[in-house]
């Protein structure tokens, strides 16, 4: 009986979909992309330490002191409207860079990389919007930090790619090298709902069954299968509230987000992070400040101290016509015992000139200072730069 009922339901559902398709307007299909080439380098205290890519891998090899990099993406999207008037949009984002894995891992890597970054479907109406698939959750989408003030200036302020040109995490891998380094679900497969904006306020919630699953139906809870990785979790939820408004000539954006989950490995703490931020705009000026807290997410339960990881970010930007300028600051701390912290500070000054027709040139100058709370641990300080050109279509 159950099989008959399921089969009948499937046939009815399929017939309804087919019937609707006869009247629905034909979907619109578009594609676009972007390519950037960047050259940069740094003078840092840690000599002959490589940089770029994964900090933990890159630091195992010697550095030239400078490097070239590319960043490219292709997007395909389609949009339409159902007979009932509900709008939908689908998008596939491809990261199409040449991989450096063959260089970083001499024993592996094929030298080429084409990866689906995001893949999602969005349904929207007067009731809000629902997004299903592989896309950042509310806990990332609703962040307000120095990325708000940096805008199009340089390579994105402290949220840009400055860390690809210096050894950014020699002291502690939990230090923030980007303001959005909060523990989150990233592009793992999820369902997200956003409310309509009412009086300037909107809210959202994301549900991610498995933080490590991007497209898979199920992951593994077996620590042995995880290969020792302790940063995986299930039953992940992100919640956020955002306000956007304008008072006379001053634009205001404020937001708060919370993220939580259940760690797969029983010996580590469950992930829990939160962040708040405020952004202001007046004329061509923008200013922002944000606070991010990862707590003791995924740290050993046996630790006798808090082991919290926190960060502050702030920035000031200015845009006038094709010119975009900004200065950004990011400070991060990680408690390593009851009385000592590892600390990191980075300042990025960036500029962009829009050439028109989708082309731009940009540049950053950055300064990094990382200090360890324990004598003898690796520390680093350095200054660096990057210059680049990009096109978008």
C-alpha positions in Angstrom: 0.0 0.0 0.0 2.8 2.4 0.9 4.6 1.8 -2.4 1.3 2.3 -4.3 0.7 5.6 -2.4 4.2 6.8 -3.1 4.0 5.9 -6.7 0.6 7.6 -7.2 1.9 10.7 -5.4 5.0 10.8 -7.7 2.8 10.5 -10.8 0.5 13.3 -9.7 3.4 15.5 -8.8 5.1 14.9 -12.1 1.8 15.6 -14.0 1.4 18.9 -12.2 4.9 20.0 -13.0 4.5 19.1 -16.6 1.1 20.9 -16.8 2.6 24.1 -15.3 5.5 24.0 -17.8 3.0 24.3 -20.7 2.0 27.8 -19.5 5.2 29.1 -17.8 7.3 31.7 -19.6 10.6 30.4 -20.9 13.5 30.9 -18.4 16.2 33.4 -19.1 19.8 32.1 -19.2 22.9 34.2 -18.8 26.6 33.7 -18.0 29.4 35.9 -16.9 32.8 35.7 -15.3 35.9 37.5 -13.9 39.6 37.0 -14.2 42.3 38.8 -12.1 46.1 38.7 -12.3 48.0 39.8 -9.3 51.7 40.3 -8.6 53.0 40.8 -5.0 55.6 40.1 -2.4 56.7 40.9 1.1 59.7 41.4 3.4 59.1 39.3 6.5 61.0 38.3 9.6 60.6 34.6 8.8 63.2 34.1 6.1 62.7 31.6 3.3 59.2 30.8 4.3 56.8 30.4 1.4 53.4 32.0 1.2 50.3 31.7 -0.8 47.6 29.0 -0.9 47.2 27.0 2.2 49.4 28.6 4.9 50.1 25.3 6.6 51.4 23.8 3.3 53.1 26.8 1.8 55.2 27.4 4.9 56.9 24.0 4.3 58.8 25.3 1.3 61.2 28.1 0.4 60.0 31.5 -0.8 61.2 33.7 -3.6 59.9 36.7 -1.7 57.4 37.5 -4.5 54.8 35.6 -6.4 52.2 35.8 -9.2 48.7 34.6 -8.8 45.4 34.3 -10.8 41.8 34.3 -9.6 39.0 33.4 -12.0 35.4 32.5 -11.9 32.6 31.7 -14.3 28.9 32.0 -13.4 26.0 30.4 -15.2 22.5 31.4 -14.1 18.9 31.0 -15.1 15.8 32.8 -13.9 12.1 32.5 -14.4 8.6 32.7 -12.9 6.0 30.1 -12.2 2.4 30.3 -13.3 1.5 31.3 -9.8 3.9 34.3 -10.0 6.7 32.9 -7.8 10.1 34.0 -9.0 13.1 31.6 -9.1 16.8 31.8 -10.0 19.5 29.1 -10.2 23.2 29.7 -10.4 26.4 27.6 -10.8 29.7 29.2 -10.0 32.9 27.6 -11.3 36.4 28.4 -9.9 38.6 27.9 -12.9 42.1 28.7 -11.7 45.2 26.7 -12.6 46.0 24.7 -9.4 49.2 25.0 -7.5 48.7 21.7 -5.7 51.2 20.0 -7.9 53.9 22.5 -6.6 52.8 22.5 -3.0 52.4 18.7 -2.9 55.3 17.2 -4.9 53.7 13.7 -4.5 50.4 14.7 -5.9 48.3 17.2 -7.9 47.5 17.3 -11.6 48.2 21.0 -12.2 44.6 21.8 -13.2 41.6 22.7 -11.1 38.0 23.4 -12.0 35.8 23.4 -8.9 32.1 24.2 -8.4 32.2 26.9 -5.8 28.5 27.5 -5.3 25.4 25.8 -6.7 21.9 26.9 -5.6 18.3 27.5 -6.4 16.4 30.5 -5.0 12.6 30.9 -4.8 11.3 34.4 -3.8 8.0 36.2 -3.3 6.3 38.7 -1.0 6.9 36.1 1.8 10.7 36.3 1.5 13.1 33.9 -0.2 14.3 30.4 0.2 17.7 29.2 -1.1 18.6 25.5 -1.4 22.0 24.1 -2.4 25.6 25.0 -1.8 25.9 28.6 -0.8 27.1 30.6 2.2 24.8 30.6 5.2 23.1 33.5 7.0 26.1 33.6 9.4 28.3 34.8 6.5 25.9 36.7 4.3 24.8 39.0 7.2 28.3 39.8 8.4 29.2 43.5 8.7 32.9 44.3 9.0 35.7 46.3 7.2 34.6 44.6 3.9 31.7 47.1 4.0 34.0 50.1 4.1 36.6 48.7 1.7 34.1 48.1 -1.0 35.8 47.9 -4.4 39.1 49.4 -3.1 42.2 47.4 -3.7 41.8 43.7 -3.4 39.1 43.9 -0.7 40.9 45.2 2.4 41.8 42.6 5.1 39.2 40.3 3.4 41.3 40.3 0.2 44.2 38.2 -0.8 47.1 39.9 1.0 47.7 36.7 2.9 48.7 35.0 -0.3 51.9 37.1 -0.3 53.2 36.6 3.3 53.3 33.8 5.8 50.1 34.9 7.5 49.7 32.2 10.2 53.1 31.1 11.6 52.0 31.4 15.2 48.5 30.0 15.5 46.2 28.6 12.8 43.1 29.9 14.7 44.2 33.5 14.3 41.9 35.4 11.9 43.6 36.5 8.7 40.2 37.5 7.3 37.2 39.2 9.1 34.9 36.4 7.9 37.0 33.6 9.5 34.3 32.9 11.9 33.4 29.2 12.3 30.6 28.8 9.8 29.0 26.4 7.3 30.6 28.0 4.3 29.3 26.5 1.0 28.1 23.2 2.6 24.7 22.0 1.3 21.9 23.8 3.2 18.5 25.4 3.2 18.3 29.1 4.0 15.2 31.3 4.5 15.3 35.1 4.5 12.3 37.3 5.6 11.2 40.3 3.6 12.6 43.6 4.8 10.2 45.4 7.1 11.0 48.8 8.5 14.6 48.3 7.4 14.9 45.0 9.3 15.3 41.5 7.9 16.3 38.1 9.3 17.4 34.7 8.1 18.1 31.2 9.2 20.3 28.5 7.6 20.1 24.8 8.3 23.2 22.7 7.3 22.9 18.9 8.2 26.6 18.3 7.7 29.3 21.0 7.7 31.7 18.9 5.6 29.1 17.8 3.0 28.9 19.8 -0.2 26.5 18.0 -2.4 26.8 14.6 -0.7 23.7 13.1 0.8 25.4 12.1 4.1 28.8 12.3 5.7 30.5 10.1 8.3 30.4 10.3 12.1 33.3 7.9 12.4 36.4 9.7 13.7 38.6 7.1 12.0 37.0 7.8 8.7 37.5 11.5 9.2 41.3 11.0 9.1 41.8 12.8 12.4 40.0 16.0 11.4 38.2 17.5 14.4 36.5 20.5 12.7 33.5 18.7 11.3 30.0 19.0 12.7 26.3 18.1 12.1 23.0 19.8 12.8 24.5 23.3 12.0 22.3 26.4 12.3 23.1 30.0 11.4 20.8 32.8 12.4 21.1 36.5 11.6 19.4 39.9 11.8 20.3 42.9 9.7 19.1 46.5 9.5 19.6 48.8 6.5 18.3 52.3 6.5 19.0 55.9 5.9 18.7 58.9 8.2 18.8 62.1 6.2 22.0 61.6 4.2 23.6 59.0 6.4 23.3 55.3 5.4 23.3 52.8 8.2 23.8 49.0 8.3 23.9 46.9 11.4 23.9 43.2 11.9 24.3 40.3 14.2 24.8 36.6 13.5 25.1 33.4 15.5 26.2 29.9 14.4 26.1 26.6 16.2 26.5 22.8 15.6 27.2 19.4 17.1 30.9 18.3 16.8 31.3 14.9 15.3 34.3 14.1 17.5 33.1 13.8 21.1 36.4 14.9 22.7 36.2 18.5 21.3 33.8 21.3 22.0 30.8 22.0 19.8 31.2 24.8 17.3 29.7 28.1 18.4 30.5 31.5 16.9 28.9 35.0 16.8 29.6 38.4 15.3 28.1 41.9 15.4 28.9 44.9 13.1 28.0 48.4 12.2 28.5 50.3 8.9 27.9 54.0 8.1 27.9 55.8 4.8 27.9 59.5 3.9 28.4 60.7 0.4 31.4 58.9 -0.9 32.6 57.9 2.5 32.0 54.6 4.3 33.1 53.4 7.8 32.7 50.1 9.5 33.5 48.2 12.6 32.9 44.5 13.5 33.5 42.0 16.3 33.9 38.3 15.7 34.0 35.5 18.3 34.8 31.8 17.6 34.9 30.9 21.3 36.5 27.5 21.9 34.9 25.8 18.9 36.4 22.4 18.1 39.0 22.7 20.9 39.7 19.8 23.3 37.3 19.5 26.2 40.2 18.6 28.4 41.6 22.1 28.2 41.6 23.9 31.5 41.3 27.4 30.0 38.8 29.1 27.7 40.9 28.9 24.5 38.8 31.5 22.9 39.5 33.0 19.4 38.3 36.6 18.8 38.8 39.4 16.4 38.0 43.1 15.7 38.0 44.7 12.3 37.5 48.4 11.3 37.9 50.4 8.1 37.3 53.7 6.3 36.7 54.0 2.6 36.1 56.6 0.0 34.7 56.4 -3.6 34.4 59.0 -6.2 33.7 58.1 -9.8 36.2 55.5 -11.0 38.4 55.9 -7.9 38.1 53.8 -4.8 40.3 54.1 -1.7 40.3 52.4 1.7 42.3 51.5 4.8 41.4 48.4 6.8 42.5 46.9 10.1 42.1 43.5 11.6 43.1 42.4 15.2 42.9 38.8 16.4 43.6 37.0 19.6 43.7 33.4 20.7 44.0 32.3 24.3 46.7 29.7 24.5 46.7 29.2 28.3 45.3 30.8 31.4 47.5 33.9 31.2 48.9 34.1 27.6 47.5 35.0 24.2 48.7 34.8 20.6 48.0 38.0 18.8 47.9 39.3 15.2 47.4 42.7 13.6 47.2 43.5 9.9 46.6 46.9 8.2 45.8 47.1 4.5 45.7 50.3 2.4 44.1 49.7 -1.0 43.2 51.6 -4.2 41.3 50.7 -7.3 40.8 52.6 -10.6 37.9 51.5 -12.8 39.0 51.7 -16.4 35.5 51.2 -17.8 34.1 48.4 -19.9 34.5 45.9 -17.0 38.3 46.4 -16.6 40.1 47.7 -13.5 43.6 48.1 -11.9 44.2 47.8 -8.2 46.9 47.8 -5.6 47.4 47.1 -1.8 50.1 47.8 0.7 49.9 45.8 3.9 51.7 45.4 7.2 51.5 42.2 9.4 52.6 41.7 13.0 52.1 38.4 14.8 53.2 37.7 18.3 53.2 34.6 20.4 52.3 34.4 24.1 54.9 31.7 24.7 58.7 32.3 24.4 60.3 30.3 21.6 57.2 30.1 19.4 57.3 31.3 15.8 56.5 35.0 15.3 56.4 37.1 12.2 56.4 40.7 11.1 56.5 42.1 7.6 55.4 44.5 5.0 54.2 43.7 1.6 52.4 44.8 -1.6 50.3 43.6 -4.4 49.3 45.1 -7.7 46.8 43.6 -10.2 44.5 43.9 -13.2 41.1 42.4 -13.6 38.2 42.1 -16.0 34.6 41.3 -15.4 31.9 40.4 -17.9 
